[in-house]
């Protein structure tokens, strides 16, 4: 599969989203708004707003796009807020190839810029009223965003907790990545359903498409966290291993052999040498962990496609190109290198 | 004026708000929710939810109370979120007489607990739907809360900026305290108007009552920040002077005499001795600053009462006791000792 359709629409959507967010996230004090725009300006995949826009157009045609762009902007602002705060918590120096907000502006301004972005994630959907959304629709959109934001915080909580314990299994991991990543991608596709005035069944199916895509996306993210090219990911090499993250790669390997578990338990307690980190990466391959994770991501990708197929069977697609883009977005989630 | 009516209703409302928030702010991971409840459990004046509840009952009678309690809870959760993050930024060790959230749980958990509370401030109003609110009403309530939360972040931004510059005058100060404190109290009274299905004119008047009450409240807060009894305020003695806050007390004094300006400019650059801090407090009295600030707060209090009088003239008060409580809440804002 190629990304022909995705490439075509993403060119347009990237410009659209960026220009809307730049127009929305404006105000004073200047320094605060500059800090809030720092990470957003550095680009990013814009997966979430793409999903909102493509799903709204797929189900609602061009007319729903004018409203959906505000929900899409809100979701992207919320996503960036969570990255800014996560980077403070994880003490990460780089993201998207540039220094993180707290590295440039200090922790206080990064914290506050995050809070400001958080507020805008809830203010932005109201702008859709000017584009024909009624208050009931906006109310539903905001609730979906609020639900997503709560789950992000809970997921980040589990993520931090898991760094300090080995009492974590695959089920715990999947719950955590659903909360931390899947929930907001689920919200993104639901928002497309809301903007297109789809019925509850469709919104639910879209949500499941988003949830499965999000799970696949995060597993791929965890794979890139160990095997990704730093030049492409914009993050330091072996980032997750240095940080002691209990990703599926580590959990699977440590569940296979006692000596691998002992190796990782030791690795995650102290300062790791470059050789040890490389050995860890080798174990992940040797144990079949990498393959297992890739299969798992693939399964979620297939589940996501199934949900799209269920929608297709209903014969309500208004824009084939956007619907195809949704399929390609799911595929991109597991086949990307950044 | 005594607080007879206020004391009567606050007894009931304090229990109501506390039990609602405890019921709402529940979930997992446990540690995250414990951190989120830490400051809320320590009590507080609950000024904002009281204003929401009293204004809703004053204008809408008992029937609007069931909805208003959710908006009131949302506002109190949002207020507590901002305190948790402010305490991180200001590196404050104590609030409400107990160690701050980041002192007990560490900065990461305090940051994340704040984010979780922020999410709940937007989720909570939706619970009012079960109590008869329609989606349009909830949508308006959430928008008012989002607008307030944006202003809090902007206000905190100015507050931090003002610590580093002397290019601040009374107008800047008033703008800052409106954003940081006034806006959420304005939102609280507006929410009472929304819950009571009041028309836009009434909601606007209620908002202005809240705004003036909020300004008076913050000026009094700044007075207590220098002259308050730590046993009562729960904050360290001379807290604001040690931190170099450009409150109205400092701005007025430094605008009166060159030597006072020089004194404060020197005071705020280095580690202050206890004698210097005491001398600063003396200058604030001697310069007429304390008196000026008290007058200013009194004026805002009078403006707040005027707005209530304008509402009274319309002959639409449904509950006299709650209406009286609003007057007493404004008076409490300038006459409190904690």
Interface residues (C-beta under 8 A of the other chain):
Chain A: X27 X28 X29 X31 X32 X82 X85 X88 X89 X108 X109 X111 X112 X114 X115 X116 X118 X119 X120 X122 X123 X126 X135 X136 X138 X139 X140 X142 X143 X145 X146 X147 X149 X150 X152 X153 X154 X156 X157 X158 X160 X161
Chain B: X27 X28 X29 X31 X32 X82 X85 X88 X89 X108 X109 X111 X112 X114 X115 X116 X118 X119 X120 X122 X123 X126 X135 X136 X138 X139 X140 X142 X143 X145 X146 X147 X149 X150 X152 X153 X154 X156 X157 X158 X160 X161
